[in-house]
């Protein structure tokens, strides 16, 4: 997949106003622009940041090799920059990217932050993405006692019937103007919609991309 969008405002980062450390470096946290997953942390110096701004791809400074590296140049897992922010002290960067191949870590994991007490655990994303991941896991590893599995087993007839029912309940909750009921019914509708997405093998990130395109 290739990037369809180059953020026009990333060049607004004031390269000379960033507060680099004694080694001339600033930490750069890289985050997925769609679901918010923290992908990695690396170092930039002034020139690496400038290369990133000029090319729209991430460039970093390797402290071990004392050299610039273009992320993904060898693996193909390029990072297409969507935005760059700097913190209140101007001494740290947050780089939101489209991660090509959905792999940022040299180990082949999506994120470098995948270890918890010696176990490989996917880092948190936004709540909808986390729920969708659980639904996909239920699809891949069926559990007869799981409500999600029963829905998936019923196919479109059962899933779409539930979406229709939940939609009507959402409408009634809004009509009654009860905030807690509205939140609960919308949550139910979103959950059943995610089940339908998983059933039809449509990734939630495809939905996010559509929303991003319309937002722009």
Rosetta constraint file for C-alpha pairs under 8 A:
AtomPair CA 1 CA 100 HARMONIC 6.68 0.50
AtomPair CA 1 CA 101 HARMONIC 7.43 0.50
AtomPair CA 2 CA 100 HARMONIC 7.22 0.50
AtomPair CA 3 CA 80 HARMONIC 6.66 0.50
AtomPair CA 3 CA 98 HARMONIC 7.20 0.50
AtomPair CA 3 CA 100 HARMONIC 7.99 0.50
AtomPair CA 5 CA 82 HARMONIC 7.76 0.50
AtomPair CA 6 CA 56 HARMONIC 6.80 0.50
AtomPair CA 6 CA 80 HARMONIC 7.55 0.50
AtomPair CA 6 CA 81 HARMONIC 7.10 0.50
AtomPair CA 6 CA 82 HARMONIC 6.39 0.50
AtomPair CA 7 CA 56 HARMONIC 8.00 0.50
AtomPair CA 7 CA 81 HARMONIC 7.09 0.50
AtomPair CA 7 CA 82 HARMONIC 5.02 0.50
AtomPair CA 7 CA 83 HARMONIC 6.35 0.50
AtomPair CA 9 CA 83 HARMONIC 7.19 0.50
AtomPair CA 10 CA 53 HARMONIC 6.18 0.50
AtomPair CA 10 CA 81 HARMONIC 7.96 0.50
AtomPair CA 10 CA 82 HARMONIC 7.40 0.50
AtomPair CA 10 CA 83 HARMONIC 5.45 0.50
AtomPair CA 10 CA 84 HARMONIC 5.78 0.50
AtomPair CA 11 CA 53 HARMONIC 5.38 0.50
AtomPair CA 11 CA 54 HARMONIC 7.41 0.50
AtomPair CA 13 CA 84 HARMONIC 7.08 0.50
AtomPair CA 13 CA 85 HARMONIC 7.49 0.50
AtomPair CA 14 CA 18 HARMONIC 6.60 0.50
AtomPair CA 15 CA 46 HARMONIC 6.49 0.50
AtomPair CA 15 CA 49 HARMONIC 7.12 0.50
AtomPair CA 15 CA 50 HARMONIC 7.02 0.50
AtomPair CA 16 CA 46 HARMONIC 7.56 0.50
AtomPair CA 17 CA 90 HARMONIC 7.38 0.50
AtomPair CA 18 CA 26 HARMONIC 7.97 0.50
AtomPair CA 18 CA 86 HARMONIC 7.94 0.50
AtomPair CA 18 CA 90 HARMONIC 5.14 0.50
AtomPair CA 18 CA 91 HARMONIC 6.05 0.50
AtomPair CA 19 CA 26 HARMONIC 7.22 0.50
AtomPair CA 19 CA 89 HARMONIC 7.66 0.50
AtomPair CA 19 CA 90 HARMONIC 5.55 0.50
AtomPair CA 19 CA 91 HARMONIC 4.69 0.50
AtomPair CA 19 CA 92 HARMONIC 7.99 0.50
AtomPair CA 20 CA 24 HARMONIC 4.91 0.50
AtomPair CA 20 CA 25 HARMONIC 4.87 0.50
AtomPair CA 20 CA 26 HARMONIC 5.01 0.50
AtomPair CA 20 CA 45 HARMONIC 7.27 0.50
AtomPair CA 20 CA 91 HARMONIC 6.24 0.50
AtomPair CA 21 CA 25 HARMONIC 5.29 0.50
AtomPair CA 21 CA 26 HARMONIC 6.35 0.50
AtomPair CA 21 CA 91 HARMONIC 7.87 0.50
AtomPair CA 24 CA 45 HARMONIC 5.75 0.50
AtomPair CA 24 CA 46 HARMONIC 7.41 0.50
AtomPair CA 25 CA 43 HARMONIC 6.16 0.50
AtomPair CA 25 CA 44 HARMONIC 5.51 0.50
AtomPair CA 25 CA 45 HARMONIC 4.50 0.50
AtomPair CA 25 CA 46 HARMONIC 7.45 0.50
AtomPair CA 26 CA 43 HARMONIC 5.70 0.50
AtomPair CA 26 CA 44 HARMONIC 5.42 0.50
AtomPair CA 26 CA 45 HARMONIC 6.19 0.50
AtomPair CA 26 CA 91 HARMONIC 6.14 0.50
AtomPair CA 26 CA 92 HARMONIC 5.79 0.50
AtomPair CA 26 CA 93 HARMONIC 7.23 0.50
AtomPair CA 27 CA 41 HARMONIC 6.93 0.50
AtomPair CA 27 CA 42 HARMONIC 5.96 0.50
AtomPair CA 27 CA 43 HARMONIC 4.71 0.50
AtomPair CA 27 CA 44 HARMONIC 6.41 0.50
AtomPair CA 27 CA 91 HARMONIC 7.55 0.50
AtomPair CA 27 CA 92 HARMONIC 5.25 0.50
AtomPair CA 27 CA 93 HARMONIC 6.23 0.50
AtomPair CA 28 CA 41 HARMONIC 5.63 0.50
AtomPair CA 28 CA 42 HARMONIC 5.40 0.50
AtomPair CA 28 CA 43 HARMONIC 5.65 0.50
AtomPair CA 28 CA 44 HARMONIC 6.57 0.50
AtomPair CA 28 CA 92 HARMONIC 6.13 0.50
AtomPair CA 28 CA 93 HARMONIC 4.59 0.50
AtomPair CA 28 CA 94 HARMONIC 5.81 0.50
AtomPair CA 28 CA 95 HARMONIC 6.67 0.50
AtomPair CA 29 CA 38 HARMONIC 7.33 0.50
AtomPair CA 29 CA 39 HARMONIC 7.76 0.50
AtomPair CA 29 CA 40 HARMONIC 6.08 0.50
AtomPair CA 29 CA 41 HARMONIC 4.49 0.50
AtomPair CA 29 CA 42 HARMONIC 6.71 0.50
AtomPair CA 29 CA 92 HARMONIC 7.87 0.50
AtomPair CA 29 CA 93 HARMONIC 6.13 0.50
AtomPair CA 29 CA 94 HARMONIC 4.92 0.50
AtomPair CA 29 CA 95 HARMONIC 6.02 0.50
AtomPair CA 30 CA 38 HARMONIC 6.06 0.50
AtomPair CA 30 CA 39 HARMONIC 5.51 0.50
AtomPair CA 30 CA 40 HARMONIC 5.30 0.50
AtomPair CA 30 CA 41 HARMONIC 5.99 0.50
AtomPair CA 30 CA 94 HARMONIC 6.06 0.50
AtomPair CA 30 CA 95 HARMONIC 4.77 0.50
AtomPair CA 30 CA 96 HARMONIC 5.83 0.50
AtomPair CA 30 CA 97 HARMONIC 6.98 0.50
AtomPair CA 31 CA 36 HARMONIC 5.81 0.50
AtomPair CA 31 CA 37 HARMONIC 5.56 0.50
AtomPair CA 31 CA 38 HARMONIC 4.36 0.50
AtomPair CA 31 CA 39 HARMONIC 5.30 0.50
AtomPair CA 31 CA 40 HARMONIC 7.31 0.50
AtomPair CA 31 CA 94 HARMONIC 7.23 0.50
AtomPair CA 31 CA 95 HARMONIC 6.10 0.50
AtomPair CA 31 CA 96 HARMONIC 4.72 0.50
AtomPair CA 31 CA 97 HARMONIC 6.19 0.50
AtomPair CA 32 CA 36 HARMONIC 4.99 0.50
AtomPair CA 32 CA 37 HARMONIC 5.21 0.50
AtomPair CA 32 CA 38 HARMONIC 6.43 0.50
AtomPair CA 32 CA 39 HARMONIC 6.64 0.50
AtomPair CA 32 CA 96 HARMONIC 5.61 0.50
AtomPair CA 32 CA 97 HARMONIC 5.29 0.50
AtomPair CA 32 CA 98 HARMONIC 6.11 0.50
AtomPair CA 32 CA 99 HARMONIC 6.66 0.50
AtomPair CA 33 CA 82 HARMONIC 6.95 0.50
AtomPair CA 33 CA 96 HARMONIC 4.94 0.50
AtomPair CA 33 CA 97 HARMONIC 5.23 0.50
AtomPair CA 33 CA 98 HARMONIC 6.06 0.50
AtomPair CA 34 CA 98 HARMONIC 7.69 0.50
AtomPair CA 34 CA 205 HARMONIC 6.75 0.50
AtomPair CA 34 CA 208 HARMONIC 6.19 0.50
AtomPair CA 34 CA 209 HARMONIC 7.19 0.50
AtomPair CA 35 CA 125 HARMONIC 5.55 0.50
AtomPair CA 35 CA 126 HARMONIC 5.51 0.50
AtomPair CA 35 CA 129 HARMONIC 6.82 0.50
AtomPair CA 35 CA 205 HARMONIC 7.47 0.50
AtomPair CA 35 CA 208 HARMONIC 7.98 0.50
AtomPair CA 36 CA 125 HARMONIC 5.52 0.50
AtomPair CA 36 CA 126 HARMONIC 6.28 0.50
AtomPair CA 37 CA 111 HARMONIC 7.79 0.50
AtomPair CA 37 CA 123 HARMONIC 6.70 0.50
AtomPair CA 37 CA 124 HARMONIC 6.24 0.50
AtomPair CA 37 CA 125 HARMONIC 4.71 0.50
AtomPair CA 37 CA 126 HARMONIC 7.57 0.50
AtomPair CA 38 CA 111 HARMONIC 6.79 0.50
AtomPair CA 38 CA 113 HARMONIC 7.38 0.50
AtomPair CA 38 CA 123 HARMONIC 7.38 0.50
AtomPair CA 38 CA 125 HARMONIC 7.97 0.50
AtomPair CA 39 CA 104 HARMONIC 6.02 0.50
AtomPair CA 39 CA 105 HARMONIC 7.54 0.50
AtomPair CA 39 CA 110 HARMONIC 6.89 0.50
AtomPair CA 39 CA 111 HARMONIC 4.24 0.50
AtomPair CA 39 CA 112 HARMONIC 5.91 0.50
AtomPair CA 39 CA 113 HARMONIC 6.85 0.50
AtomPair CA 40 CA 104 HARMONIC 6.89 0.50
AtomPair CA 40 CA 105 HARMONIC 7.19 0.50
AtomPair CA 40 CA 111 HARMONIC 6.14 0.50
AtomPair CA 40 CA 112 HARMONIC 5.24 0.50
AtomPair CA 40 CA 113 HARMONIC 6.85 0.50
AtomPair CA 42 CA 60 HARMONIC 6.61 0.50
AtomPair CA 42 CA 61 HARMONIC 7.74 0.50
AtomPair CA 43 CA 60 HARMONIC 5.64 0.50
AtomPair CA 43 CA 61 HARMONIC 5.59 0.50
AtomPair CA 43 CA 62 HARMONIC 7.14 0.50
AtomPair CA 44 CA 48 HARMONIC 5.31 0.50
AtomPair CA 44 CA 49 HARMONIC 5.90 0.50
AtomPair CA 44 CA 59 HARMONIC 7.29 0.50
AtomPair CA 44 CA 60 HARMONIC 4.77 0.50
AtomPair CA 44 CA 61 HARMONIC 5.20 0.50
AtomPair CA 45 CA 49 HARMONIC 6.19 0.50
AtomPair CA 45 CA 60 HARMONIC 7.37 0.50
AtomPair CA 45 CA 61 HARMONIC 6.38 0.50
AtomPair CA 46 CA 50 HARMONIC 6.16 0.50
AtomPair CA 47 CA 51 HARMONIC 6.12 0.50
AtomPair CA 48 CA 52 HARMONIC 6.17 0.50
AtomPair CA 48 CA 59 HARMONIC 5.21 0.50
AtomPair CA 48 CA 60 HARMONIC 5.32 0.50
AtomPair CA 48 CA 61 HARMONIC 6.40 0.50
AtomPair CA 48 CA 68 HARMONIC 6.89 0.50
AtomPair CA 49 CA 53 HARMONIC 6.22 0.50
AtomPair CA 49 CA 59 HARMONIC 6.81 0.50
AtomPair CA 49 CA 60 HARMONIC 7.48 0.50
AtomPair CA 50 CA 54 HARMONIC 6.13 0.50
AtomPair CA 51 CA 55 HARMONIC 5.99 0.50
AtomPair CA 51 CA 57 HARMONIC 7.99 0.50
AtomPair CA 51 CA 58 HARMONIC 7.80 0.50
AtomPair CA 51 CA 59 HARMONIC 6.33 0.50
AtomPair CA 52 CA 56 HARMONIC 5.47 0.50
AtomPair CA 52 CA 57 HARMONIC 5.36 0.50
AtomPair CA 52 CA 58 HARMONIC 4.96 0.50
AtomPair CA 52 CA 59 HARMONIC 5.35 0.50
AtomPair CA 52 CA 81 HARMONIC 7.93 0.50
AtomPair CA 53 CA 57 HARMONIC 7.71 0.50
AtomPair CA 56 CA 80 HARMONIC 5.89 0.50
AtomPair CA 56 CA 81 HARMONIC 5.28 0.50
AtomPair CA 56 CA 82 HARMONIC 7.96 0.50
AtomPair CA 57 CA 70 HARMONIC 7.54 0.50
AtomPair CA 57 CA 71 HARMONIC 7.55 0.50
AtomPair CA 57 CA 78 HARMONIC 6.89 0.50
AtomPair CA 57 CA 79 HARMONIC 5.51 0.50
AtomPair CA 57 CA 80 HARMONIC 4.93 0.50
AtomPair CA 57 CA 81 HARMONIC 5.69 0.50
AtomPair CA 58 CA 70 HARMONIC 6.32 0.50
AtomPair CA 58 CA 71 HARMONIC 5.83 0.50
AtomPair CA 58 CA 78 HARMONIC 7.66 0.50
AtomPair CA 58 CA 79 HARMONIC 5.81 0.50
AtomPair CA 58 CA 80 HARMONIC 7.00 0.50
AtomPair CA 58 CA 81 HARMONIC 6.70 0.50
AtomPair CA 59 CA 68 HARMONIC 6.87 0.50
AtomPair CA 59 CA 69 HARMONIC 5.71 0.50
AtomPair CA 59 CA 70 HARMONIC 4.61 0.50
AtomPair CA 59 CA 71 HARMONIC 5.96 0.50
AtomPair CA 60 CA 68 HARMONIC 5.70 0.50
AtomPair CA 60 CA 69 HARMONIC 5.40 0.50
AtomPair CA 60 CA 70 HARMONIC 6.62 0.50
AtomPair CA 60 CA 71 HARMONIC 7.35 0.50
AtomPair CA 61 CA 66 HARMONIC 6.95 0.50
AtomPair CA 61 CA 67 HARMONIC 5.82 0.50
AtomPair CA 61 CA 68 HARMONIC 4.60 0.50
AtomPair CA 61 CA 69 HARMONIC 6.23 0.50
AtomPair CA 62 CA 66 HARMONIC 5.32 0.50
AtomPair CA 62 CA 67 HARMONIC 5.35 0.50
AtomPair CA 62 CA 68 HARMONIC 6.02 0.50
AtomPair CA 62 CA 69 HARMONIC 6.76 0.50
AtomPair CA 63 CA 67 HARMONIC 7.30 0.50
AtomPair CA 71 CA 77 HARMONIC 7.22 0.50
AtomPair CA 71 CA 78 HARMONIC 5.73 0.50
AtomPair CA 71 CA 79 HARMONIC 6.71 0.50
AtomPair CA 72 CA 76 HARMONIC 4.75 0.50
AtomPair CA 72 CA 77 HARMONIC 4.22 0.50
AtomPair CA 72 CA 78 HARMONIC 4.16 0.50
AtomPair CA 72 CA 79 HARMONIC 7.08 0.50
AtomPair CA 73 CA 77 HARMONIC 7.28 0.50
AtomPair CA 73 CA 78 HARMONIC 6.63 0.50
AtomPair CA 76 CA 100 HARMONIC 7.46 0.50
AtomPair CA 76 CA 101 HARMONIC 7.64 0.50
AtomPair CA 77 CA 99 HARMONIC 6.77 0.50
AtomPair CA 77 CA 100 HARMONIC 4.96 0.50
AtomPair CA 77 CA 101 HARMONIC 5.48 0.50
AtomPair CA 77 CA 102 HARMONIC 7.42 0.50
AtomPair CA 77 CA 103 HARMONIC 6.31 0.50
AtomPair CA 77 CA 104 HARMONIC 6.79 0.50
AtomPair CA 78 CA 99 HARMONIC 6.31 0.50
AtomPair CA 78 CA 100 HARMONIC 5.30 0.50
AtomPair CA 78 CA 101 HARMONIC 7.89 0.50
AtomPair CA 79 CA 97 HARMONIC 5.67 0.50
AtomPair CA 79 CA 98 HARMONIC 5.67 0.50
AtomPair CA 79 CA 99 HARMONIC 4.77 0.50
AtomPair CA 79 CA 100 HARMONIC 6.06 0.50
AtomPair CA 80 CA 97 HARMONIC 5.22 0.50
AtomPair CA 80 CA 98 HARMONIC 4.98 0.50
AtomPair CA 80 CA 99 HARMONIC 6.53 0.50
AtomPair CA 80 CA 100 HARMONIC 7.51 0.50
AtomPair CA 81 CA 95 HARMONIC 6.91 0.50
AtomPair CA 81 CA 96 HARMONIC 6.07 0.50
AtomPair CA 81 CA 97 HARMONIC 4.38 0.50
AtomPair CA 81 CA 98 HARMONIC 6.46 0.50
AtomPair CA 82 CA 95 HARMONIC 7.63 0.50
AtomPair CA 82 CA 96 HARMONIC 5.52 0.50
AtomPair CA 82 CA 97 HARMONIC 5.14 0.50
AtomPair CA 82 CA 98 HARMONIC 6.93 0.50
AtomPair CA 83 CA 95 HARMONIC 5.98 0.50
AtomPair CA 83 CA 96 HARMONIC 5.32 0.50
AtomPair CA 83 CA 97 HARMONIC 7.13 0.50
AtomPair CA 84 CA 93 HARMONIC 6.84 0.50
AtomPair CA 84 CA 94 HARMONIC 5.74 0.50
AtomPair CA 84 CA 95 HARMONIC 4.57 0.50
AtomPair CA 84 CA 96 HARMONIC 6.37 0.50
AtomPair CA 85 CA 93 HARMONIC 5.72 0.50
AtomPair CA 85 CA 94 HARMONIC 5.07 0.50
AtomPair CA 85 CA 95 HARMONIC 6.45 0.50
AtomPair CA 86 CA 90 HARMONIC 5.42 0.50
AtomPair CA 86 CA 91 HARMONIC 7.13 0.50
AtomPair CA 86 CA 92 HARMONIC 5.70 0.50
AtomPair CA 86 CA 93 HARMONIC 4.47 0.50
AtomPair CA 86 CA 94 HARMONIC 6.06 0.50
AtomPair CA 87 CA 91 HARMONIC 6.60 0.50
AtomPair CA 87 CA 92 HARMONIC 5.74 0.50
AtomPair CA 87 CA 93 HARMONIC 6.52 0.50
AtomPair CA 87 CA 94 HARMONIC 7.81 0.50
AtomPair CA 99 CA 103 HARMONIC 6.80 0.50
AtomPair CA 99 CA 104 HARMONIC 6.97 0.50
AtomPair CA 102 CA 110 HARMONIC 5.79 0.50
AtomPair CA 103 CA 108 HARMONIC 6.12 0.50
AtomPair CA 103 CA 109 HARMONIC 5.83 0.50
AtomPair CA 103 CA 110 HARMONIC 4.10 0.50
AtomPair CA 103 CA 111 HARMONIC 6.79 0.50
AtomPair CA 104 CA 108 HARMONIC 7.35 0.50
AtomPair CA 104 CA 109 HARMONIC 6.79 0.50
AtomPair CA 104 CA 110 HARMONIC 5.26 0.50
AtomPair CA 104 CA 111 HARMONIC 5.49 0.50
AtomPair CA 104 CA 112 HARMONIC 6.86 0.50
AtomPair CA 105 CA 109 HARMONIC 5.29 0.50
AtomPair CA 105 CA 110 HARMONIC 6.01 0.50
AtomPair CA 105 CA 111 HARMONIC 5.42 0.50
AtomPair CA 105 CA 112 HARMONIC 4.86 0.50
AtomPair CA 106 CA 112 HARMONIC 7.89 0.50
AtomPair CA 109 CA 114 HARMONIC 7.43 0.50
AtomPair CA 110 CA 122 HARMONIC 7.97 0.50
AtomPair CA 111 CA 122 HARMONIC 7.57 0.50
AtomPair CA 111 CA 123 HARMONIC 7.11 0.50
AtomPair CA 113 CA 122 HARMONIC 7.76 0.50
AtomPair CA 113 CA 123 HARMONIC 6.26 0.50
AtomPair CA 114 CA 119 HARMONIC 7.95 0.50
AtomPair CA 114 CA 120 HARMONIC 5.37 0.50
AtomPair CA 114 CA 121 HARMONIC 5.13 0.50
AtomPair CA 114 CA 122 HARMONIC 5.24 0.50
AtomPair CA 114 CA 123 HARMONIC 5.71 0.50
AtomPair CA 115 CA 119 HARMONIC 5.44 0.50
AtomPair CA 115 CA 120 HARMONIC 4.84 0.50
AtomPair CA 115 CA 121 HARMONIC 5.91 0.50
AtomPair CA 115 CA 122 HARMONIC 7.97 0.50
AtomPair CA 116 CA 120 HARMONIC 6.46 0.50
AtomPair CA 116 CA 121 HARMONIC 6.41 0.50
AtomPair CA 124 CA 130 HARMONIC 6.97 0.50
AtomPair CA 125 CA 129 HARMONIC 6.13 0.50
AtomPair CA 125 CA 130 HARMONIC 6.16 0.50
AtomPair CA 126 CA 130 HARMONIC 6.38 0.50
AtomPair CA 127 CA 131 HARMONIC 6.23 0.50
AtomPair CA 128 CA 132 HARMONIC 6.05 0.50
AtomPair CA 129 CA 133 HARMONIC 6.12 0.50
AtomPair CA 129 CA 204 HARMONIC 6.86 0.50
AtomPair CA 130 CA 134 HARMONIC 6.48 0.50
AtomPair CA 131 CA 135 HARMONIC 6.33 0.50
AtomPair CA 131 CA 191 HARMONIC 7.70 0.50
AtomPair CA 132 CA 136 HARMONIC 6.18 0.50
AtomPair CA 132 CA 194 HARMONIC 6.03 0.50
AtomPair CA 132 CA 195 HARMONIC 7.56 0.50
AtomPair CA 132 CA 198 HARMONIC 7.52 0.50
AtomPair CA 132 CA 204 HARMONIC 7.25 0.50
AtomPair CA 133 CA 137 HARMONIC 6.18 0.50
AtomPair CA 134 CA 138 HARMONIC 6.25 0.50
AtomPair CA 135 CA 139 HARMONIC 6.32 0.50
AtomPair CA 135 CA 148 HARMONIC 6.74 0.50
AtomPair CA 135 CA 194 HARMONIC 7.68 0.50
AtomPair CA 135 CA 195 HARMONIC 6.50 0.50
AtomPair CA 135 CA 198 HARMONIC 7.02 0.50
AtomPair CA 136 CA 140 HARMONIC 6.26 0.50
AtomPair CA 136 CA 198 HARMONIC 6.06 0.50
AtomPair CA 137 CA 141 HARMONIC 5.82 0.50
AtomPair CA 138 CA 142 HARMONIC 5.17 0.50
AtomPair CA 138 CA 143 HARMONIC 6.86 0.50
AtomPair CA 138 CA 146 HARMONIC 7.89 0.50
AtomPair CA 138 CA 148 HARMONIC 6.92 0.50
AtomPair CA 138 CA 149 HARMONIC 6.12 0.50
AtomPair CA 139 CA 149 HARMONIC 6.51 0.50
AtomPair CA 139 CA 152 HARMONIC 7.11 0.50
AtomPair CA 139 CA 198 HARMONIC 7.79 0.50
AtomPair CA 142 CA 146 HARMONIC 7.81 0.50
AtomPair CA 142 CA 149 HARMONIC 5.96 0.50
AtomPair CA 143 CA 149 HARMONIC 6.34 0.50
AtomPair CA 144 CA 149 HARMONIC 6.68 0.50
AtomPair CA 144 CA 150 HARMONIC 7.12 0.50
AtomPair CA 145 CA 149 HARMONIC 7.71 0.50
AtomPair CA 145 CA 150 HARMONIC 7.90 0.50
AtomPair CA 146 CA 150 HARMONIC 6.41 0.50
AtomPair CA 147 CA 151 HARMONIC 6.31 0.50
AtomPair CA 148 CA 152 HARMONIC 6.26 0.50
AtomPair CA 148 CA 195 HARMONIC 7.31 0.50
AtomPair CA 149 CA 153 HARMONIC 5.97 0.50
AtomPair CA 150 CA 154 HARMONIC 6.22 0.50
AtomPair CA 151 CA 155 HARMONIC 6.60 0.50
AtomPair CA 151 CA 158 HARMONIC 6.16 0.50
AtomPair CA 151 CA 159 HARMONIC 5.81 0.50
AtomPair CA 151 CA 195 HARMONIC 7.72 0.50
AtomPair CA 152 CA 159 HARMONIC 7.17 0.50
AtomPair CA 152 CA 195 HARMONIC 7.19 0.50
AtomPair CA 152 CA 199 HARMONIC 6.36 0.50
AtomPair CA 154 CA 158 HARMONIC 5.07 0.50
AtomPair CA 154 CA 159 HARMONIC 6.96 0.50
AtomPair CA 155 CA 159 HARMONIC 6.08 0.50
AtomPair CA 155 CA 199 HARMONIC 7.27 0.50
AtomPair CA 156 CA 160 HARMONIC 5.42 0.50
AtomPair CA 156 CA 161 HARMONIC 7.82 0.50
AtomPair CA 156 CA 196 HARMONIC 7.55 0.50
AtomPair CA 157 CA 161 HARMONIC 6.09 0.50
AtomPair CA 158 CA 162 HARMONIC 6.35 0.50
AtomPair CA 159 CA 163 HARMONIC 6.37 0.50
AtomPair CA 159 CA 192 HARMONIC 6.92 0.50
AtomPair CA 159 CA 195 HARMONIC 7.35 0.50
AtomPair CA 159 CA 196 HARMONIC 6.34 0.50
AtomPair CA 160 CA 164 HARMONIC 6.20 0.50
AtomPair CA 160 CA 196 HARMONIC 7.44 0.50
AtomPair CA 161 CA 165 HARMONIC 6.33 0.50
AtomPair CA 162 CA 166 HARMONIC 6.02 0.50
AtomPair CA 162 CA 192 HARMONIC 6.98 0.50
AtomPair CA 163 CA 167 HARMONIC 5.99 0.50
AtomPair CA 163 CA 189 HARMONIC 6.29 0.50
AtomPair CA 163 CA 192 HARMONIC 5.99 0.50
AtomPair CA 163 CA 193 HARMONIC 6.68 0.50
AtomPair CA 164 CA 168 HARMONIC 6.43 0.50
AtomPair CA 165 CA 169 HARMONIC 6.41 0.50
AtomPair CA 166 CA 170 HARMONIC 6.14 0.50
AtomPair CA 166 CA 185 HARMONIC 6.84 0.50
AtomPair CA 166 CA 186 HARMONIC 8.00 0.50
AtomPair CA 166 CA 188 HARMONIC 6.64 0.50
AtomPair CA 166 CA 189 HARMONIC 5.33 0.50
AtomPair CA 167 CA 171 HARMONIC 6.35 0.50
AtomPair CA 167 CA 189 HARMONIC 6.41 0.50
AtomPair CA 168 CA 172 HARMONIC 6.36 0.50
AtomPair CA 169 CA 173 HARMONIC 6.11 0.50
AtomPair CA 169 CA 185 HARMONIC 6.41 0.50
AtomPair CA 170 CA 174 HARMONIC 6.29 0.50
AtomPair CA 170 CA 182 HARMONIC 6.44 0.50
AtomPair CA 170 CA 185 HARMONIC 5.22 0.50
AtomPair CA 170 CA 186 HARMONIC 5.97 0.50
AtomPair CA 170 CA 189 HARMONIC 7.58 0.50
AtomPair CA 171 CA 175 HARMONIC 6.17 0.50
AtomPair CA 172 CA 176 HARMONIC 6.14 0.50
AtomPair CA 173 CA 177 HARMONIC 6.17 0.50
AtomPair CA 173 CA 178 HARMONIC 6.26 0.50
AtomPair CA 173 CA 181 HARMONIC 5.85 0.50
AtomPair CA 173 CA 182 HARMONIC 5.06 0.50
AtomPair CA 173 CA 185 HARMONIC 7.12 0.50
AtomPair CA 174 CA 178 HARMONIC 6.82 0.50
AtomPair CA 174 CA 182 HARMONIC 5.96 0.50
AtomPair CA 177 CA 182 HARMONIC 7.46 0.50
AtomPair CA 178 CA 182 HARMONIC 5.99 0.50
AtomPair CA 179 CA 183 HARMONIC 6.20 0.50
AtomPair CA 180 CA 184 HARMONIC 6.23 0.50
AtomPair CA 181 CA 185 HARMONIC 6.03 0.50
AtomPair CA 182 CA 186 HARMONIC 6.03 0.50
AtomPair CA 183 CA 187 HARMONIC 6.09 0.50
AtomPair CA 184 CA 188 HARMONIC 6.33 0.50
AtomPair CA 185 CA 189 HARMONIC 6.26 0.50
AtomPair CA 186 CA 190 HARMONIC 6.08 0.50
AtomPair CA 187 CA 191 HARMONIC 6.15 0.50
AtomPair CA 188 CA 192 HARMONIC 6.31 0.50
AtomPair CA 189 CA 193 HARMONIC 6.10 0.50
AtomPair CA 190 CA 194 HARMONIC 6.16 0.50
AtomPair CA 191 CA 195 HARMONIC 6.42 0.50
AtomPair CA 192 CA 196 HARMONIC 6.39 0.50
AtomPair CA 193 CA 197 HARMONIC 6.29 0.50
AtomPair CA 194 CA 198 HARMONIC 6.24 0.50
AtomPair CA 194 CA 204 HARMONIC 7.61 0.50
AtomPair CA 195 CA 199 HARMONIC 6.11 0.50
AtomPair CA 196 CA 200 HARMONIC 6.26 0.50
AtomPair CA 197 CA 201 HARMONIC 5.94 0.50
AtomPair CA 197 CA 202 HARMONIC 5.03 0.50
AtomPair CA 197 CA 203 HARMONIC 6.80 0.50
AtomPair CA 197 CA 204 HARMONIC 7.20 0.50
AtomPair CA 198 CA 202 HARMONIC 6.00 0.50
AtomPair CA 198 CA 203 HARMONIC 7.06 0.50
AtomPair CA 202 CA 206 HARMONIC 7.00 0.50
AtomPair CA 203 CA 207 HARMONIC 7.26 0.50
AtomPair CA 204 CA 208 HARMONIC 6.47 0.50
AtomPair CA 205 CA 209 HARMONIC 6.10 0.50
AtomPair CA 206 CA 210 HARMONIC 6.47 0.50
AtomPair CA 207 CA 211 HARMONIC 6.40 0.50
AtomPair CA 208 CA 212 HARMONIC 6.13 0.50
AtomPair CA 209 CA 213 HARMONIC 6.12 0.50
AtomPair CA 210 CA 214 HARMONIC 6.29 0.50
AtomPair CA 211 CA 215 HARMONIC 6.01 0.50
AtomPair CA 212 CA 216 HARMONIC 6.28 0.50
